[in-house]
Amino acid sequence: MQQAINLDEKLALVDDRRAPKIVTRYNTNDVMVPKFKGAFPFHSHADTDDFFLVLSGQMRMEFEDRGVEVGAGELLVVPKDVTHRPVADEECHVLLIEPTGEPNTGTSTERAAAEKTAI
């Protein structure tokens, strides 16, 4: 029988601010929790949208022409093929949903397997 997943407990296990950790899978998707601070590189995903739910803190999703502030309890979906980068001035905790095997920076295939590990 499946048990509830406590996201605070899972986030306590995350120590690398650049590597989202998989907390569960559903269908063909990874549900992940990263902690991050700073800026990821600009990137896009050719075949999938990008789902971000801010659990705590504040992030800014930067696009080529603007930025969108996303705070705790808010979510943002970036459509496929849209160039973007998440930025957090202070540590931010996020829940991500992505297809299994999708690199978290979209265009960087070498990062997918190494960074998306289960906790």
Buried (B, 14 or more C-beta within 10 A) or exposed (E): EEEEEEBEEBBEEBEEBBBBBBBEEEEEBBBBBBBBBEEBEBBBBEEBBBBBBBBBBBBBBBEEEEEEEBEBEEEBEBEEEBBBBBBBEEEBBBBBBBEEEBBBBBEEEEBBEEBBEEB
